[in-house]
């Protein structure tokens, strides 16, 4: 199976997952998804894959679902709930960074086989890509871009407020905020790890892929608008 076909299937699985979370648990399901998604996306983003002829980081689909979650909260519950989700995601990622870093301080037993892998993922370093550096980049980019997104969504909604123009609110806010996210995240995460040309490629390709994710999530935000949660 090609990476491109797998990527498309992966996107559908992610979007189906967030819809189920919302259907079963309402706005609390979306808040829980944001908390989970910020951690999962920052683990996935350390993996480089070939997509559509470019080298890109994984994790863009999960990041895209976070914007879908906050846009849904913004549309159905208002700006306050959308901002709450952003701050929950920020706190969850920050707490994970601290807790996992402290976990590495424990001296592993002789029979341990996991410490090395955990150190590669969660250790602090500046020469290689690891979760702590990625998380630091993501904390800054996430907070700025997500807060920008929820406020842009409301600004656009004042001009395009009908149900038919929901895609304008969704795509307009996401396109701008995802560009800011890419411009902030990639340099902090990868300067010194990849060359200048590769860094530009990462910024360009990840943004293009984020736009593709935003286009794919457009039908889902219409579905989310009309879903009636079991628990809300």
Z-matrix of the N, CA and C atoms (Angstrom, degrees):
N
C 1 1.458
C 2 1.525 1 109.71
N 3 1.321 2 117.46 1 131.15
C 4 1.461 3 121.26 2 -178.60
C 5 1.521 4 110.36 3 -72.20
N 6 1.333 5 114.76 4 156.25
C 7 1.465 6 119.24 5 176.71
C 8 1.525 7 111.87 6 -60.24
N 9 1.333 8 116.13 7 -35.78
C 10 1.459 9 119.85 8 -177.18
C 11 1.537 10 111.44 9 -66.31
N 12 1.340 11 116.25 10 -44.10
C 13 1.463 12 119.78 11 178.12
C 14 1.524 13 110.47 12 -66.85
N 15 1.337 14 116.41 13 -41.73
C 16 1.456 15 120.34 14 178.47
C 17 1.525 16 110.94 15 -62.99
N 18 1.332 17 116.09 16 -38.50
C 19 1.468 18 121.23 17 179.11
C 20 1.528 19 110.59 18 -61.23
N 21 1.327 20 116.53 19 -42.69
C 22 1.460 21 120.89 20 -179.64
C 23 1.534 22 110.38 21 -66.02
N 24 1.329 23 116.78 22 -43.61
C 25 1.467 24 120.41 23 177.72
C 26 1.529 25 110.04 24 -63.79
N 27 1.326 26 115.81 25 -41.75
C 28 1.466 27 122.15 26 179.02
C 29 1.523 28 110.47 27 -59.17
N 30 1.343 29 116.37 28 -41.13
C 31 1.460 30 120.60 29 178.66
C 32 1.525 31 110.82 30 -62.44
N 33 1.321 32 116.93 31 -45.03
C 34 1.462 33 120.45 32 179.62
C 35 1.529 34 111.30 33 -62.72
N 36 1.326 35 116.93 34 -39.18
C 37 1.474 36 120.87 35 178.60
C 38 1.524 37 110.15 36 -63.69
N 39 1.337 38 116.80 37 -44.04
C 40 1.464 39 121.00 38 179.24
C 41 1.524 40 111.52 39 -62.59
N 42 1.323 41 116.94 40 -45.76
C 43 1.468 42 120.33 41 -178.81
C 44 1.531 43 111.05 42 -67.99
N 45 1.326 44 116.00 43 -37.46
C 46 1.466 45 119.14 44 175.57
C 47 1.525 46 110.49 45 -63.72
N 48 1.328 47 116.60 46 -37.70
C 49 1.454 48 121.32 47 179.66
C 50 1.517 49 112.61 48 -62.90
N 51 1.330 50 116.37 49 -44.34
C 52 1.465 51 118.97 50 -179.08
C 53 1.524 52 110.67 51 -69.78
N 54 1.338 53 117.12 52 -32.99
C 55 1.460 54 119.40 53 177.10
C 56 1.527 55 111.35 54 -66.44
N 57 1.327 56 116.48 55 -40.50
C 58 1.461 57 120.17 56 178.30
C 59 1.532 58 110.47 57 -66.08
N 60 1.321 59 116.09 58 -39.79
C 61 1.459 60 120.03 59 178.42
C 62 1.526 61 110.47 60 -60.85
N 63 1.335 62 115.95 61 -40.48
C 64 1.462 63 120.10 62 179.20
C 65 1.531 64 111.42 63 -72.06
N 66 1.341 65 116.44 64 -40.48
C 67 1.460 66 120.13 65 -179.31
C 68 1.522 67 111.52 66 -61.29
N 69 1.323 68 116.67 67 -43.52
C 70 1.468 69 120.38 68 -175.46
C 71 1.526 70 112.95 69 -81.56
N 72 1.352 71 117.23 70 -32.89
C 73 1.466 72 118.92 71 -170.12
C 74 1.528 73 114.87 72 -126.66
N 75 1.323 74 117.81 73 4.61
C 76 1.455 75 120.59 74 176.16
C 77 1.514 76 113.19 75 63.28
N 78 1.317 77 116.20 76 -145.94
C 79 1.467 78 119.60 77 -176.58
C 80 1.524 79 111.73 78 -63.69
N 81 1.342 80 117.29 79 -27.74
C 82 1.466 81 119.90 80 177.20
C 83 1.525 82 110.67 81 -68.99
N 84 1.321 83 116.70 82 -30.47
C 85 1.459 84 120.66 83 174.02
C 86 1.512 85 111.80 84 -65.42
N 87 1.343 86 116.28 85 -38.11
C 88 1.458 87 120.09 86 177.10
C 89 1.526 88 111.08 87 -68.71
N 90 1.326 89 117.09 88 -40.46
C 91 1.468 90 120.48 89 177.54
C 92 1.525 91 110.56 90 -63.36
N 93 1.337 92 116.59 91 -40.80
C 94 1.465 93 120.28 92 178.16
C 95 1.524 94 110.57 93 -66.16
N 96 1.332 95 116.73 94 -38.53
C 97 1.471 96 120.44 95 179.08
C 98 1.526 97 110.64 96 -63.65
N 99 1.319 98 116.74 97 -41.19
C 100 1.470 99 119.91 98 179.12
C 101 1.524 100 110.10 99 -62.85
N 102 1.338 101 116.76 100 -43.54
C 103 1.469 102 120.21 101 179.10
C 104 1.524 103 110.86 102 -60.77
N 105 1.335 104 116.77 103 -46.19
C 106 1.459 105 121.37 104 178.87
C 107 1.519 106 111.22 105 -67.40
N 108 1.331 107 116.25 106 -43.68
C 109 1.448 108 121.05 107 -173.73
C 110 1.510 109 114.55 108 -65.75
N 111 1.327 110 117.63 109 -34.99
C 112 1.465 111 119.37 110 179.36
C 113 1.525 112 111.15 111 -63.91
N 114 1.335 113 116.84 112 -37.06
C 115 1.466 114 120.76 113 178.91
C 116 1.528 115 110.41 114 -72.88
N 117 1.327 116 116.94 115 -49.54
C 118 1.470 117 121.22 116 -177.74
C 119 1.532 118 111.01 117 -61.49
N 120 1.318 119 117.51 118 -43.66
C 121 1.463 120 120.66 119 -178.76
C 122 1.515 121 111.47 120 -62.32
N 123 1.320 122 117.07 121 -36.89
C 124 1.463 123 119.90 122 -178.76
C 125 1.520 124 112.66 123 -75.33
N 126 1.312 125 117.92 124 -19.70
C 127 1.466 126 120.67 125 170.91
C 128 1.525 127 109.51 126 -79.58
N 129 1.323 128 116.35 127 -45.16
C 130 1.461 129 120.49 128 -178.72
C 131 1.526 130 112.53 129 -62.86
N 132 1.332 131 117.50 130 -33.43
C 133 1.457 132 121.10 131 -172.34
C 134 1.523 133 112.29 132 -67.23
N 135 1.323 134 117.81 133 -14.35
C 136 1.457 135 120.39 134 177.33
C 137 1.521 136 112.56 135 -77.16
N 138 1.321 137 117.55 136 -10.01
C 139 1.458 138 121.14 137 179.71
C 140 1.527 139 109.84 138 -96.37
N 141 1.327 140 115.79 139 126.46
C 142 1.461 141 121.76 140 177.49
C 143 1.524 142 108.96 141 -95.49
N 144 1.335 143 116.12 142 135.70
C 145 1.461 144 121.51 143 -179.74
C 146 1.527 145 109.59 144 -134.32
N 147 1.321 146 115.30 145 157.83
C 148 1.455 147 121.41 146 173.99
C 149 1.517 148 109.13 147 -92.93
N 150 1.330 149 116.41 148 120.40
C 151 1.460 150 121.80 149 179.70
C 152 1.522 151 109.70 150 -134.81
N 153 1.321 152 116.53 151 125.15
C 154 1.459 153 122.42 152 175.33
C 155 1.531 154 111.49 153 54.47
N 156 1.323 155 116.33 154 35.22
C 157 1.459 156 121.18 155 177.42
C 158 1.513 157 114.88 156 84.46
N 159 1.324 158 118.26 157 4.60
C 160 1.463 159 121.87 158 -179.62
C 161 1.533 160 109.63 159 -122.18
N 162 1.331 161 114.90 160 157.55
C 163 1.454 162 120.89 161 171.02
C 164 1.515 163 108.35 162 -91.58
N 165 1.316 164 116.18 163 124.80
C 166 1.460 165 120.78 164 -176.85
C 167 1.518 166 109.32 165 -138.15
N 168 1.318 167 115.71 166 163.31
C 169 1.458 168 120.51 167 175.31
C 170 1.515 169 109.62 168 -89.21
N 171 1.321 170 114.92 169 146.18
C 172 1.461 171 119.49 170 173.32
C 173 1.527 172 107.82 171 -77.43
N 174 1.287 173 117.26 172 167.70
C 175 1.457 174 120.37 173 178.73
C 176 1.508 175 114.25 174 104.88
N 177 1.338 176 117.08 175 -11.75
C 178 1.465 177 119.57 176 -176.89
C 179 1.526 178 112.30 177 -67.71
N 180 1.318 179 116.69 178 -31.20
C 181 1.465 180 118.92 179 178.52
C 182 1.522 181 110.47 180 -68.14
N 183 1.337 182 116.04 181 -46.26
C 184 1.460 183 119.09 182 178.68
C 185 1.521 184 111.01 183 -62.46
N 186 1.341 185 116.81 184 -41.46
C 187 1.462 186 119.74 185 175.18
C 188 1.526 187 110.58 186 -59.16
N 189 1.341 188 115.95 187 -39.11
C 190 1.458 189 119.97 188 179.04
C 191 1.518 190 112.55 189 -62.56
N 192 1.330 191 117.06 190 -35.49
C 193 1.465 192 119.07 191 178.76
C 194 1.529 193 111.43 192 -67.84
N 195 1.331 194 117.09 193 -26.61
C 196 1.470 195 119.46 194 177.16
C 197 1.525 196 110.28 195 -65.58
N 198 1.329 197 116.66 196 -39.91
C 199 1.460 198 120.43 197 177.38
C 200 1.527 199 110.45 198 -68.82
N 201 1.338 200 116.84 199 -36.74
C 202 1.462 201 120.44 200 175.47
C 203 1.529 202 110.23 201 -62.15
N 204 1.336 203 116.77 202 -40.85
C 205 1.462 204 120.96 203 179.82
C 206 1.521 205 111.48 204 -64.32
N 207 1.339 206 116.83 205 -47.38
C 208 1.466 207 119.13 206 -177.85
C 209 1.526 208 111.17 207 -70.07
N 210 1.334 209 117.67 208 -34.41
C 211 1.469 210 119.51 209 176.92
C 212 1.528 211 110.79 210 -66.45
N 213 1.334 212 117.06 211 -38.55
C 214 1.460 213 120.56 212 177.37
C 215 1.521 214 110.74 213 -64.87
N 216 1.330 215 116.18 214 -44.47
C 217 1.468 216 120.00 215 176.98
C 218 1.527 217 110.85 216 -61.24
N 219 1.328 218 116.12 217 -41.22
C 220 1.459 219 121.43 218 179.24
C 221 1.524 220 111.01 219 -62.26
N 222 1.314 221 115.99 220 -43.46
C 223 1.464 222 121.74 221 -176.73
C 224 1.523 223 111.87 222 -69.73
N 225 1.326 224 117.34 223 -42.05
C 226 1.458 225 120.86 224 -171.10
C 227 1.526 226 114.39 225 -99.92
N 228 1.353 227 116.80 226 -24.77
C 229 1.467 228 118.91 227 -174.51
C 230 1.526 229 113.46 228 -125.38
N 231 1.335 230 116.96 229 -9.81
C 232 1.450 231 119.81 230 175.76
C 233 1.524 232 114.52 231 101.39
N 234 1.326 233 114.84 232 170.83
C 235 1.462 234 122.79 233 -174.77
C 236 1.524 235 112.27 234 -61.07
N 237 1.333 236 117.03 235 -38.04
C 238 1.465 237 120.48 236 -176.52
C 239 1.522 238 111.62 237 -59.70
N 240 1.335 239 117.55 238 -44.85
C 241 1.459 240 121.42 239 -179.52
C 242 1.523 241 111.08 240 -69.59
N 243 1.333 242 117.12 241 -35.71
C 244 1.465 243 120.12 242 177.50
C 245 1.528 244 110.89 243 -64.61
N 246 1.328 245 116.98 244 -42.65
C 247 1.463 246 120.79 245 177.67
C 248 1.520 247 110.80 246 -66.49
N 249 1.336 248 117.63 247 -35.72
C 250 1.462 249 120.93 248 176.79
C 251 1.535 250 110.02 249 -59.18
N 252 1.345 251 116.00 250 -43.18
C 253 1.465 252 120.27 251 179.41
C 254 1.525 253 111.05 252 -62.15
N 255 1.321 254 116.69 253 -43.42
C 256 1.469 255 120.78 254 178.75
C 257 1.526 256 110.62 255 -58.41
N 258 1.319 257 116.57 256 -46.57
C 259 1.465 258 121.00 257 -177.77
C 260 1.531 259 111.48 258 -69.31
N 261 1.335 260 117.72 259 -34.30
C 262 1.466 261 120.79 260 175.62
C 263 1.525 262 109.78 261 -63.71
N 264 1.324 263 116.63 262 -44.22
C 265 1.459 264 120.45 263 178.15
C 266 1.518 265 111.87 264 -61.45
N 267 1.322 266 116.33 265 -42.71
C 268 1.471 267 121.20 266 179.35
C 269 1.525 268 110.03 267 -62.82
N 270 1.327 269 116.61 268 -46.83
C 271 1.463 270 120.22 269 -178.65
C 272 1.527 271 111.36 270 -64.41
N 273 1.332 272 116.98 271 -41.28
C 274 1.465 273 120.72 272 -179.43
C 275 1.518 274 111.04 273 -60.83
N 276 1.325 275 116.67 274 -45.47
C 277 1.464 276 120.58 275 179.90
C 278 1.527 277 110.99 276 -66.15
N 279 1.318 278 117.00 277 -42.37
C 280 1.467 279 120.96 278 179.05
C 281 1.529 280 110.56 279 -62.27
N 282 1.328 281 116.94 280 -44.69
C 283 1.464 282 120.86 281 179.78
C 284 1.521 283 111.12 282 -63.79
N 285 1.332 284 117.19 283 -40.26
C 286 1.456 285 120.97 284 178.98
C 287 1.520 286 111.12 285 -62.32
N 288 1.333 287 117.30 286 -41.88
C 289 1.468 288 121.13 287 179.07
C 290 1.523 289 110.53 288 -59.19
N 291 1.315 290 116.99 289 -48.14
C 292 1.463 291 121.18 290 -178.54
C 293 1.526 292 111.51 291 -65.07
N 294 1.325 293 116.76 292 -47.71
C 295 1.462 294 121.10 293 -175.53
C 296 1.530 295 111.55 294 -65.54
N 297 1.335 296 117.11 295 -43.74
C 298 1.458 297 119.41 296 -178.81
C 299 1.526 298 111.45 297 -70.58
N 300 1.324 299 117.19 298 -33.49
C 301 1.460 300 118.73 299 176.29
C 302 1.530 301 110.41 300 -64.52
N 303 1.326 302 117.24 301 -42.00
C 304 1.462 303 120.71 302 178.22
C 305 1.525 304 111.23 303 -65.46
N 306 1.335 305 117.29 304 -34.60
C 307 1.466 306 120.85 305 179.31
C 308 1.520 307 111.34 306 -60.53
N 309 1.330 308 116.40 307 -31.32
C 310 1.466 309 120.36 308 -179.68
C 311 1.523 310 112.66 309 -73.51
N 312 1.323 311 117.40 310 -16.00
C 313 1.462 312 119.78 311 179.62
C 314 1.524 313 112.03 312 -69.92
N 315 1.334 314 117.60 313 -22.99
C 316 1.458 315 120.48 314 -179.40
C 317 1.533 316 110.32 315 -68.95
N 318 1.314 317 116.31 316 133.83
C 319 1.458 318 121.14 317 177.41
C 320 1.527 319 108.97 318 -71.35
N 321 1.337 320 118.72 319 123.15
C 322 1.467 321 120.10 320 -178.06
C 323 1.524 322 111.85 321 -70.80
N 324 1.313 323 116.64 322 148.91
C 325 1.460 324 122.51 323 176.16
C 326 1.527 325 109.73 324 -73.22
N 327 1.306 326 115.16 325 163.69
C 328 1.458 327 119.19 326 -179.03
C 329 1.512 328 113.25 327 -61.59
N 330 1.323 329 116.30 328 -30.62
C 331 1.463 330 120.45 329 -178.64
C 332 1.527 331 112.52 330 -84.39
N 333 1.334 332 117.62 331 -3.12
C 334 1.466 333 120.64 332 -175.88
C 335 1.527 334 111.25 333 -68.68
N 336 1.333 335 115.33 334 139.16
C 337 1.465 336 120.71 335 176.45
C 338 1.526 337 112.14 336 -123.91
N 339 1.328 338 117.17 337 0.53
C 340 1.472 339 120.62 338 -172.84
C 341 1.519 340 113.44 339 -102.54
N 342 1.339 341 118.23 340 -20.34
C 343 1.467 342 119.80 341 -170.98
C 344 1.527 343 112.17 342 -59.52
N 345 1.323 344 116.89 343 -43.28
C 346 1.459 345 119.93 344 -178.16
C 347 1.521 346 112.58 345 -60.24
N 348 1.342 347 115.26 346 -43.67
C 349 1.461 348 119.48 347 179.49
C 350 1.525 349 110.93 348 -66.89
N 351 1.345 350 115.93 349 -40.94
C 352 1.467 351 119.47 350 178.62
C 353 1.522 352 110.83 351 -64.40
N 354 1.330 353 116.87 352 -38.54
C 355 1.456 354 120.18 353 179.33
C 356 1.521 355 111.10 354 -65.77
N 357 1.334 356 116.88 355 -37.54
C 358 1.468 357 120.20 356 177.29
C 359 1.521 358 111.30 357 -63.76
N 360 1.324 359 116.02 358 -38.76
C 361 1.460 360 120.62 359 -178.23
C 362 1.525 361 112.85 360 -79.59
N 363 1.330 362 116.01 361 -45.51
C 364 1.458 363 119.88 362 -167.76
C 365 1.521 364 114.63 363 -109.22
N 366 1.331 365 118.10 364 -5.60
C 367 1.458 366 119.98 365 -177.52
C 368 1.513 367 112.61 366 -71.64
N 369 1.324 368 115.99 367 159.34
C 370 1.459 369 121.46 368 177.65
C 371 1.520 370 108.69 369 -90.29
N 372 1.298 371 116.94 370 129.91
C 373 1.457 372 122.31 371 177.59
C 374 1.513 373 109.39 372 -163.73
N 375 1.303 374 116.64 373 161.05
C 376 1.464 375 119.62 374 -177.10
C 377 1.522 376 112.42 375 -122.38
N 378 1.325 377 117.14 376 -8.71
C 379 1.456 378 119.45 377 179.59
C 380 1.508 379 112.49 378 -92.39
N 381 1.316 380 117.57 379 -26.07
C 382 1.456 381 122.52 380 -178.32
C 383 1.520 382 109.56 381 -121.14
N 384 1.323 383 114.33 382 161.70
C 385 1.459 384 119.07 383 176.62
C 386 1.520 385 108.64 384 -79.53
N 387 1.312 386 117.97 385 121.95
C 388 1.454 387 121.20 386 173.02
C 389 1.513 388 108.49 387 -142.68
N 390 1.319 389 114.70 388 168.86
C 391 1.457 390 119.51 389 -170.52
C 392 1.518 391 113.08 390 -62.60
N 393 1.329 392 117.40 391 -34.86
C 394 1.452 393 118.91 392 -177.60
C 395 1.537 394 111.24 393 -64.74
N 396 1.326 395 116.03 394 -42.94
C 397 1.465 396 118.62 395 178.24
C 398 1.534 397 110.43 396 -69.07
N 399 1.322 398 116.08 397 -43.61
C 400 1.460 399 120.35 398 177.90
C 401 1.528 400 110.25 399 -60.61
N 402 1.322 401 115.90 400 -42.14
C 403 1.463 402 119.93 401 -179.13
C 404 1.522 403 111.37 402 -64.81
N 405 1.343 404 116.64 403 -39.96
C 406 1.464 405 119.51 404 177.65
C 407 1.525 406 110.53 405 -60.99
N 408 1.342 407 115.85 406 -44.25
C 409 1.460 408 120.20 407 177.70
C 410 1.519 409 110.79 408 -63.31
N 411 1.322 410 114.78 409 -41.37
C 412 1.459 411 119.34 410 -177.42
C 413 1.516 412 112.05 411 -69.17
N 414 1.333 413 117.23 412 -36.91
C 415 1.464 414 120.24 413 179.54
C 416 1.523 415 110.72 414 -58.22
N 417 1.343 416 115.58 415 -44.87
C 418 1.463 417 120.24 416 -179.25
C 419 1.532 418 110.17 417 -68.98
N 420 1.345 419 115.61 418 -50.88
C 421 1.469 420 119.70 419 -176.77
C 422 1.520 421 111.59 420 -65.46
N 423 1.324 422 116.26 421 -41.35
C 424 1.465 423 121.25 422 -177.60
C 425 1.524 424 111.14 423 -61.54
N 426 1.327 425 116.49 424 -50.22
C 427 1.464 426 119.67 425 -175.00
C 428 1.529 427 110.52 426 -63.33
N 429 1.336 428 117.10 427 -44.69
C 430 1.467 429 120.49 428 -178.30
C 431 1.525 430 110.65 429 -67.27
N 432 1.338 431 116.70 430 -50.03
C 433 1.467 432 119.55 431 -174.31
C 434 1.520 433 112.23 432 -69.70
N 435 1.337 434 117.60 433 -38.13
C 436 1.457 435 119.81 434 -178.04
C 437 1.526 436 111.84 435 -71.49
N 438 1.319 437 117.04 436 -41.00
C 439 1.468 438 118.59 437 176.13
C 440 1.524 439 110.68 438 -64.60
N 441 1.333 440 116.00 439 -38.76
C 442 1.464 441 119.68 440 175.25
C 443 1.520 442 110.35 441 -60.84
N 444 1.330 443 116.68 442 -43.18
C 445 1.466 444 121.26 443 -177.79
C 446 1.522 445 111.74 444 -61.05
N 447 1.334 446 117.51 445 -47.73
C 448 1.470 447 119.26 446 -175.48
C 449 1.527 448 111.16 447 -67.74
N 450 1.333 449 117.30 448 -33.73
C 451 1.468 450 119.50 449 178.15
C 452 1.530 451 110.98 450 -74.98
N 453 1.341 452 117.13 451 -38.64
C 454 1.467 453 119.86 452 177.02
C 455 1.521 454 110.81 453 -63.29
N 456 1.328 455 116.01 454 -39.64
C 457 1.467 456 120.43 455 179.56
C 458 1.520 457 110.33 456 -56.61
N 459 1.327 458 116.56 457 -44.92
C 460 1.466 459 120.24 458 179.92
C 461 1.523 460 111.91 459 -69.24
N 462 1.327 461 116.49 460 -37.29
C 463 1.480 462 119.18 461 178.29
C 464 1.529 463 110.66 462 -64.18
N 465 1.325 464 115.96 463 -43.64
C 466 1.466 465 120.06 464 179.56
C 467 1.526 466 110.02 465 -66.94
N 468 1.322 467 116.08 466 -35.34
C 469 1.465 468 120.31 467 -178.74
C 470 1.526 469 112.05 468 -63.09
N 471 1.317 470 117.43 469 -29.78
C 472 1.459 471 120.28 470 178.60
C 473 1.525 472 111.36 471 -63.83
N 474 1.332 473 116.38 472 -29.43
C 475 1.469 474 120.36 473 -179.88
C 476 1.530 475 112.08 474 -96.15
N 477 1.332 476 116.17 475 -36.39
C 478 1.471 477 121.13 476 -179.87
C 479 1.530 478 107.44 477 -122.27
N 480 1.317 479 116.02 478 88.16
C 481 1.465 480 120.71 479 -169.41
C 482 1.524 481 114.60 480 -104.42
N 483 1.315 482 118.29 481 -6.67
C 484 1.464 483 119.39 482 -175.48
C 485 1.524 484 111.04 483 -79.73
N 486 1.322 485 115.47 484 164.06
C 487 1.466 486 120.81 485 177.78
C 488 1.522 487 110.74 486 -63.37
N 489 1.339 488 116.59 487 -32.98
C 490 1.457 489 120.43 488 -178.55
C 491 1.528 490 112.43 489 -67.85
N 492 1.322 491 116.86 490 -25.88
C 493 1.468 492 120.04 491 -177.73
C 494 1.532 493 112.01 492 -100.77
N 495 1.319 494 116.86 493 18.53
C 496 1.459 495 120.29 494 176.82
C 497 1.524 496 111.22 495 -58.24
N 498 1.349 497 116.78 496 -35.98
C 499 1.464 498 119.77 497 -179.38
C 500 1.530 499 111.28 498 -63.77
N 501 1.333 500 117.81 499 -30.12
C 502 1.471 501 120.28 500 177.96
C 503 1.520 502 109.88 501 -68.61
N 504 1.316 503 116.19 502 -42.58
C 505 1.469 504 119.86 503 177.72
C 506 1.525 505 110.86 504 -63.67
N 507 1.319 506 115.03 505 -43.70
C 508 1.459 507 120.65 506 -177.52
C 509 1.531 508 111.54 507 -67.09
N 510 1.330 509 116.41 508 -53.85
C 511 1.461 510 120.20 509 -176.57
C 512 1.524 511 112.05 510 -71.09
N 513 1.324 512 116.99 511 -39.79
C 514 1.464 513 119.98 512 -177.00
C 515 1.516 514 112.43 513 -61.92
N 516 1.317 515 116.64 514 -48.99
C 517 1.470 516 120.20 515 -179.39
C 518 1.521 517 111.27 516 -68.24
N 519 1.341 518 116.41 517 -38.47
C 520 1.463 519 120.00 518 -176.95
C 521 1.524 520 111.80 519 -70.70
N 522 1.319 521 118.45 520 -41.35
C 523 1.465 522 121.07 521 -178.67
C 524 1.525 523 111.62 522 -59.96
N 525 1.315 524 116.62 523 -42.45
C 526 1.466 525 120.03 524 -178.28
C 527 1.528 526 110.50 525 -73.42
N 528 1.323 527 116.72 526 -47.79
C 529 1.469 528 120.03 527 -176.06
C 530 1.527 529 111.95 528 -67.98
N 531 1.340 530 117.77 529 -33.95
C 532 1.456 531 119.99 530 178.40
C 533 1.530 532 111.35 531 -70.29
N 534 1.315 533 117.98 532 -31.60
C 535 1.463 534 120.66 533 175.12
C 536 1.521 535 109.67 534 -64.33
N 537 1.320 536 116.39 535 -45.54
C 538 1.470 537 120.53 536 178.10
C 539 1.521 538 110.13 537 -61.91
N 540 1.324 539 117.01 538 -41.73
C 541 1.459 540 121.53 539 178.88
C 542 1.525 541 110.95 540 -58.28
N 543 1.334 542 117.33 541 -47.04
C 544 1.465 543 121.26 542 -178.87
C 545 1.522 544 112.01 543 -65.30
N 546 1.331 545 116.49 544 -39.97
C 547 1.463 546 120.62 545 -178.39
C 548 1.529 547 112.13 546 -68.69
N 549 1.322 548 117.29 547 -27.43
C 550 1.462 549 120.91 548 178.69
C 551 1.518 550 111.18 549 -88.08
N 552 1.342 551 116.47 550 -45.59
C 553 1.460 552 120.66 551 -171.14
C 554 1.529 553 113.47 552 -68.03
N 555 1.312 554 117.55 553 -53.07
C 556 1.470 555 120.62 554 -171.02
C 557 1.532 556 113.62 555 -59.14
N 558 1.343 557 120.24 556 -46.84
C 559 1.473 558 118.45 557 179.31
C 560 1.526 559 113.01 558 -61.38
N 561 1.333 560 117.30 559 -42.28
C 562 1.468 561 119.34 560 -179.42
C 563 1.526 562 110.82 561 -65.49
N 564 1.325 563 117.03 562 -39.98
C 565 1.467 564 121.42 563 -174.96
C 566 1.521 565 113.16 564 -77.69
N 567 1.341 566 118.02 565 -33.27
C 568 1.459 567 119.00 566 -166.18
C 569 1.523 568 116.26 567 -123.73
N 570 1.342 569 120.12 568 -5.13
C 571 1.462 570 119.94 569 176.34
C 572 1.520 571 108.94 570 -62.29
N 573 1.334 572 116.05 571 132.05
C 574 1.456 573 121.09 572 -176.98
C 575 1.512 574 113.42 573 90.25
N 576 1.330 575 116.02 574 -14.14
C 577 1.462 576 121.25 575 178.72
C 578 1.521 577 110.35 576 -101.10
N 579 1.322 578 116.33 577 -38.77
C 580 1.467 579 121.84 578 179.17
C 581 1.522 580 109.03 579 -123.31
N 582 1.310 581 117.13 580 163.23
C 583 1.463 582 121.92 581 178.71
C 584 1.519 583 110.93 582 -71.98
N 585 1.344 584 116.08 583 167.30
C 586 1.460 585 120.24 584 179.51
C 587 1.516 586 112.33 585 -59.72
N 588 1.337 587 116.57 586 -40.68
C 589 1.459 588 120.41 587 178.56
C 590 1.513 589 112.28 588 -65.17
N 591 1.328 590 115.43 589 -41.50
C 592 1.465 591 119.32 590 178.36
C 593 1.516 592 110.83 591 -66.92
N 594 1.332 593 116.97 592 -35.83
C 595 1.464 594 120.40 593 177.91
C 596 1.524 595 110.51 594 -63.16
N 597 1.335 596 116.62 595 -43.43
C 598 1.465 597 120.17 596 176.85
C 599 1.522 598 110.80 597 -61.18
N 600 1.349 599 115.91 598 -42.47
C 601 1.463 600 119.62 599 178.96
C 602 1.524 601 111.24 600 -61.13
N 603 1.337 602 116.73 601 -40.40
C 604 1.465 603 120.82 602 179.85
C 605 1.524 604 109.93 603 -63.44
N 606 1.351 605 116.39 604 -46.22
C 607 1.469 606 119.78 605 179.54
C 608 1.521 607 110.75 606 -61.07
N 609 1.336 608 116.09 607 -47.49
C 610 1.461 609 120.73 608 -176.59
C 611 1.526 610 111.66 609 -65.32
N 612 1.339 611 115.92 610 -51.04
C 613 1.466 612 118.94 611 -174.94
C 614 1.522 613 111.70 612 -68.68
N 615 1.345 614 117.19 613 -39.44
C 616 1.464 615 117.81 614 179.79
C 617 1.524 616 110.86 615 -65.90
N 618 1.342 617 116.58 616 -35.47
C 619 1.464 618 117.86 617 178.23
C 620 1.524 619 111.09 618 -68.41
N 621 1.327 620 116.75 619 -41.92
C 622 1.465 621 119.71 620 177.88
C 623 1.530 622 110.17 621 -60.68
N 624 1.325 623 116.39 622 -43.11
C 625 1.465 624 120.22 623 179.57
C 626 1.527 625 110.37 624 -66.22
N 627 1.330 626 117.01 625 -37.43
C 628 1.468 627 120.00 626 176.32
C 629 1.524 628 110.91 627 -62.16
N 630 1.331 629 116.94 628 -37.35
C 631 1.463 630 120.03 629 176.70
C 632 1.523 631 110.57 630 -65.01
N 633 1.338 632 116.05 631 -38.71
C 634 1.463 633 119.94 632 177.66
C 635 1.532 634 110.38 633 -64.40
N 636 1.331 635 116.04 634 -40.57
C 637 1.464 636 120.17 635 177.54
C 638 1.526 637 110.24 636 -63.38
N 639 1.346 638 116.13 637 -41.69
C 640 1.463 639 120.35 638 179.15
C 641 1.528 640 110.87 639 -61.74
N 642 1.343 641 116.18 640 -39.74
C 643 1.461 642 119.54 641 177.78
C 644 1.530 643 110.94 642 -65.93
N 645 1.344 644 115.93 643 -40.27
C 646 1.465 645 119.72 644 179.75
C 647 1.517 646 112.41 645 -67.38
N 648 1.343 647 116.49 646 -31.15
C 649 1.474 648 117.58 647 -176.62
C 650 1.524 649 113.50 648 -82.40
N 651 1.351 650 117.11 649 -8.48
C 652 1.463 651 120.24 650 -177.29
C 653 1.528 652 112.66 651 -59.25
N 654 1.342 653 119.90 652 -46.88
C 655 1.473 654 117.57 653 176.92
C 656 1.525 655 112.71 654 -61.47
N 657 1.337 656 115.68 655 -30.55
C 658 1.467 657 119.01 656 -176.52
C 659 1.526 658 111.78 657 -72.79
N 660 1.338 659 117.48 658 -31.89
C 661 1.465 660 116.93 659 179.29
C 662 1.529 661 110.29 660 -69.87
N 663 1.350 662 117.33 661 -29.60
C 664 1.466 663 119.26 662 173.76
C 665 1.527 664 110.02 663 -68.03
N 666 1.338 665 116.56 664 -40.69
C 667 1.459 666 119.84 665 177.01
C 668 1.527 667 110.78 666 -64.07
N 669 1.328 668 116.41 667 -41.59
C 670 1.468 669 120.65 668 -179.78
C 671 1.527 670 110.93 669 -63.21
N 672 1.325 671 116.19 670 -33.98
C 673 1.466 672 120.02 671 -178.56
C 674 1.516 673 111.33 672 -63.73
N 675 1.341 674 116.11 673 -33.36
C 676 1.454 675 119.49 674 -176.23
C 677 1.519 676 113.94 675 -100.89
N 678 1.318 677 117.36 676 -2.23
C 679 1.476 678 120.22 677 177.05
C 680 1.535 679 109.06 678 -70.01
N 681 1.316 680 115.51 679 136.57
C 682 1.474 681 121.28 680 174.39
C 683 1.529 682 107.84 681 -106.65
N 684 1.329 683 117.15 682 107.82
C 685 1.478 684 120.02 683 -176.30
C 686 1.528 685 111.46 684 -64.02
N 687 1.334 686 114.98 685 149.67
C 688 1.461 687 121.11 686 175.81
C 689 1.521 688 109.70 687 -70.37
N 690 1.342 689 116.06 688 -45.00
C 691 1.462 690 122.06 689 176.49
C 692 1.525 691 108.17 690 -121.63
N 693 1.321 692 116.52 691 129.65
C 694 1.467 693 119.98 692 -178.42
C 695 1.517 694 109.72 693 -145.93
